Amino acid sequence: MKQVDFDIDALRRELPPILTRAKASAATSGAYSTGTLANFDSKGAGIRRGTLGGKTVYLRDDFLRWLQDRITEPATGKIGRHS
């Protein structure tokens, strides 16, 4: 699949420097739930993570790199449900 360009700089400006799983899930517009992110973490396929106040957290730039590596264009070559 071909990687899709998106405005990574806009996300970088909008997101805080440290994200909880809930914030990371919200940043994907729900494409990845908090449970899915936890499953990825447990399998070693997730975002580089740490803990803060007993919660799993991600650094913004690590999250954005991970996300950018996963955004791809559908096989139809069209982006969006009604394209």
N, CA, C and O of each residue as an XYZ file, in Angstrom:
332
protein
N       0.832     -1.187      0.000
C       0.000      0.000      0.000
C       0.872      1.244      0.000
O       1.954      1.264      0.585
N       0.396      2.248     -0.646
C       1.110      3.510     -0.741
C       0.837      4.364      0.500
O      -0.296      4.455      0.973
N       1.888      4.979      1.010
C       1.721      5.853      2.172
C       1.009      7.134      1.757
O       1.262      7.672      0.679
N       0.127      7.612      2.610
C      -0.657      8.813      2.355
C      -0.027      9.989      3.095
O       0.379      9.868      4.251
N       0.045     11.119      2.413
C       0.540     12.325      3.070
C      -0.581     12.944      3.900
O      -1.723     13.015      3.447
N      -0.268     13.380      5.081
C      -1.209     14.124      5.898
C      -0.425     15.195      6.625
O       0.806     15.180      6.639
N      -1.126     16.098      7.210
C      -0.465     17.249      7.810
C       0.067     16.912      9.195
O      -0.560     17.208     10.212
N       1.221     16.294      9.208
C       1.853     15.898     10.462
C       2.204     17.105     11.314
O       2.164     17.032     12.542
N       2.548     18.218     10.672
C       2.903     19.421     11.425
C       1.697     19.988     12.165
O       1.839     20.502     13.275
N       0.519     19.902     11.565
C      -0.697     20.366     12.247
C      -0.951     19.523     13.490
O      -1.283     20.059     14.547
N      -0.797     18.203     13.368
C      -0.962     17.340     14.542
C       0.086     17.656     15.598
O      -0.217     17.681     16.790
N       1.305     17.896     15.167
C       2.387     18.213     16.117
C       2.045     19.475     16.904
O       2.317     19.557     18.101
N       1.447     20.458     16.229
C       1.070     21.705     16.915
C      -0.115     21.497     17.858
O      -0.197     22.138     18.906
N      -1.021     20.612     17.491
C      -2.248     20.412     18.275
C      -2.055     19.528     19.498
O      -2.705     19.733     20.523
N      -1.172     18.554     19.397
C      -1.027     17.576     20.470
C      -0.062     18.053     21.551
O       0.901     18.766     21.271
N      -0.336     17.645     22.798
C       0.604     17.973     23.878
C       1.868     17.131     23.734
O       1.863     16.137     23.008
N       2.940     17.507     24.409
C       4.200     16.756     24.280
C       4.124     15.322     24.798
O       4.884     14.461     24.354
N       3.214     15.063     25.734
C       3.037     13.727     26.302
C       1.566     13.350     26.146
O       0.676     14.125     26.500
N       1.318     12.147     25.611
C      -0.049     11.694     25.370
C      -0.353     10.445     26.188
O       0.482      9.548     26.299
N      -1.536     10.395     26.752
C      -2.030      9.162     27.355
C      -2.571      8.291     26.217
O      -2.687      8.754     25.082
N      -2.897      7.049     26.514
C      -3.507      6.196     25.482
C      -4.817      6.804     24.990
O      -5.123      6.744     23.800
N      -5.583      7.383     25.897
C      -6.860      7.973     25.493
C      -6.648      9.125     24.519
O      -7.378      9.253     23.536
N      -5.653      9.962     24.790
C      -5.366     11.088     23.896
C      -4.833     10.587     22.556
O      -5.173     11.134     21.507
N      -4.000      9.552     22.591
C      -3.475      8.976     21.347
C      -4.620      8.374     20.528
O      -4.660      8.541     19.309
N      -5.536      7.685     21.175
C      -6.694      7.119     20.483
C      -7.529      8.225     19.843
O      -7.941      8.111     18.689
N      -7.773      9.287     20.594
C      -8.556     10.410     20.076
C      -7.860     11.060     18.878
O      -8.521     11.507     17.941
N      -6.529     11.110     18.909
C      -5.772     11.720     17.807
C      -5.894     10.909     16.522
O      -5.686     11.440     15.431
N      -6.231      9.618     16.644
C      -6.447      8.782     15.460
C      -7.912      8.788     15.044
O      -8.327      8.000     14.194
N      -8.687      9.675     15.643
C     -10.141      9.739     15.406
C     -10.808      8.405     15.688
O     -11.791      8.038     15.045
N     -10.255      7.680     16.667
C     -10.840      6.413     17.072
C     -10.443      5.229     16.209
O     -10.931      4.122     16.437
N      -9.577      5.423     15.230
C      -9.138      4.310     14.379
C      -8.440      3.235     15.224
O      -8.536      2.044     14.930
N      -7.747      3.666     16.264
C      -7.130      2.749     17.214
C      -7.711      3.045     18.585
O      -7.563      4.156     19.094
N      -8.368      2.067     19.187
C      -8.932      2.246     20.527
C      -7.820      2.145     21.564
O      -6.707      1.717     21.258
N      -8.130      2.541     22.782
C      -7.141      2.421     23.846
C      -6.766      0.960     24.059
O      -5.610      0.654     24.348
N      -7.731      0.057     23.919
C      -7.462     -1.377     24.061
C      -6.548     -1.900     22.971
O      -5.665     -2.717     23.229
N      -6.762     -1.428     21.751
C      -5.894     -1.836     20.636
C      -4.479     -1.339     20.865
O      -3.519     -2.077     20.639
N      -4.338     -0.106     21.308
C      -3.010      0.432     21.601
C      -2.333     -0.385     22.702
O      -1.134     -0.654     22.627
N      -3.100     -0.781     23.726
C      -2.545     -1.611     24.803
C      -2.121     -2.970     24.255
O      -1.077     -3.496     24.641
N      -2.927     -3.544     23.353
C      -2.551     -4.828     22.751
C      -1.279     -4.701     21.933
O      -0.400     -5.559     22.021
N      -1.165     -3.647     21.141
C       0.061     -3.412     20.372
C       1.260     -3.317     21.319
O       2.315     -3.895     21.061
N       1.080     -2.580     22.420
C       2.167     -2.422     23.395
C       2.596     -3.781     23.951
O       3.789     -4.058     24.074
N       1.626     -4.617     24.283
C       1.953     -5.910     24.891
C       2.666     -6.831     23.906
O       3.403     -7.726     24.319
N       2.455     -6.622     22.618
C       3.095     -7.448     21.584
C       4.392     -6.834     21.069
O       5.059     -7.411     20.211
N       4.750     -5.658     21.598
C       5.965     -4.997     21.152
C       5.808     -4.298     19.807
O       6.802     -3.915     19.190
N       4.578     -4.127     19.350
C       4.316     -3.493     18.054
C       3.782     -2.077     18.209
O       3.390     -1.434     17.234
N       3.773     -1.606     19.439
C       3.189     -0.296     19.704
C       4.210      0.824     19.689
O       5.350      0.670     19.251
N       3.760      1.924     20.175
C       4.554      3.140     20.271
C       5.518      2.981     21.450
O       5.171      2.370     22.461
N       6.712      3.525     21.320
C       7.619      3.534     22.470
C       6.897      4.230     23.620
O       6.336      5.310     23.433
N       6.904      3.636     24.783
C       6.077      4.146     25.874
C       6.841      4.244     27.181
O       7.932      3.699     27.348
N       6.210      4.968     28.101
C       6.708      5.079     29.456
C       5.509      5.139     30.386
O       4.372      4.947     29.954
N       5.756      5.400     31.643
C       4.663      5.573     32.589
C       4.841      6.895     33.316
O       5.955      7.348     33.581
N       3.713      7.487     33.625
C       3.696      8.745     34.361
C       2.446      8.723     35.226
O       1.331      8.632     34.712
N       2.627      8.805     36.516
C       1.484      8.753     37.418
C       0.703      7.454     37.303
O      -0.513      7.430     37.493
N       1.413      6.372     36.990
C       0.761      5.074     36.879
C       0.065      4.838     35.550
O      -0.524      3.776     35.351
N       0.115      5.795     34.637
C      -0.519      5.649     33.325
C       0.536      5.467     32.250
O       1.640      6.003     32.340
N       0.174      4.699     31.230
C       1.041      4.574     30.069
C       0.963      5.867     29.276
O      -0.121      6.387     29.012
N       2.124      6.373     28.904
C       2.182      7.616     28.123
C       3.132      7.435     26.945
O       4.039      6.603     26.959
N       2.884      8.250     25.930
C       3.711      8.265     24.727
C       4.227      9.683     24.504
O       3.518     10.654     24.769
N       5.446      9.798     24.024
C       5.941     11.104     23.607
C       5.338     11.431     22.244
O       5.246     10.566     21.374
N       4.939     12.653     22.071
C       4.258     13.097     20.854
C       5.007     12.690     19.583
O       4.402     12.137     18.665
N       6.295     12.953     19.518
C       7.034     12.653     18.292
C       7.124     11.153     18.024
O       7.092     10.731     16.868
N       7.236     10.340     19.080
C       7.221      8.884     18.901
C       5.865      8.439     18.357
O       5.794      7.610     17.450
N       4.802      8.990     18.914
C       3.454      8.670     18.448
C       3.260      9.067     16.982
O       2.730      8.290     16.189
N       3.687     10.267     16.632
C       3.498     10.742     15.254
C       4.299      9.916     14.250
O       3.811      9.644     13.153
N       5.519      9.514     14.607
C       6.312      8.639     13.728
C       5.605      7.304     13.531
O       5.496      6.809     12.409
N       5.130      6.731     14.620
C       4.427      5.453     14.583
C       3.172      5.573     13.719
O       2.905      4.710     12.882
N       2.415      6.630     13.919
C       1.181      6.835     13.163
C       1.468      7.042     11.681
O       0.795      6.460     10.831
N       2.444      7.852     11.374
C       2.766      8.137      9.971
C       3.174      6.863      9.237
O       2.878      6.709      8.052
N       3.845      5.956      9.927
C       4.240      4.691      9.311
C       3.042      3.795      9.004
O       3.158      2.865      8.206
N       1.908      4.059      9.620
C       0.736      3.206      9.458
C      -0.342      3.768      8.536
O      -1.229      3.023      8.120
N      -0.296      5.021      8.215
C      -1.322      5.611      7.352
C      -0.994      5.284      5.910
O       0.039      5.696      5.381
N      -1.884      4.539      5.287
C      -1.683      4.124      3.913
C      -2.925      4.419      3.081
O      -4.014      4.631      3.614
N      -2.743      4.427      1.797
C      -3.845      4.670      0.870
C      -4.572      3.355      0.621
O      -3.925      2.319      0.469
N      -5.900      3.372      0.576
C      -6.648      2.151      0.284
C      -6.274      1.596     -1.099
O      -5.776      2.325     -1.957
N      -6.520      0.315     -1.294
C      -6.179     -0.340     -2.559
C      -6.867      0.303     -3.758
O      -6.371      0.191     -4.879
N      -7.995      0.974     -3.545
C      -8.718      1.614     -4.644
C      -8.032      2.872     -5.118
O      -8.346      3.396     -6.187
N      -7.081      3.363     -4.311
C      -6.412      4.609     -4.647
C      -7.211      5.826     -4.229
O      -6.802      6.962     -4.469
N      -8.367      5.584     -3.594
C      -9.218      6.694     -3.157
C      -9.146      6.805     -1.641
O      -9.096      5.803     -0.927
N      -9.142      8.017     -1.178
C      -9.118      8.257      0.259
C     -10.488      8.771      0.665
O     -11.032      9.674      0.031
N     -11.030      8.209      1.696
C     -12.341      8.629      2.171
C     -13.411      7.661      1.704
O     -13.271      7.010      0.668
N     -14.441      7.577      2.454
C     -15.498      6.603      2.201
C     -16.269      6.888      0.919
O     -16.692      5.954      0.237
N     -16.458      8.152      0.579
C     -17.304      8.510     -0.563
C     -16.520      9.079     -1.729
O     -17.087      9.772     -2.574
N     -15.236      8.800     -1.791
C     -14.419      9.330     -2.872
C     -14.717      8.620     -4.184
O     -14.116      8.939     -5.210
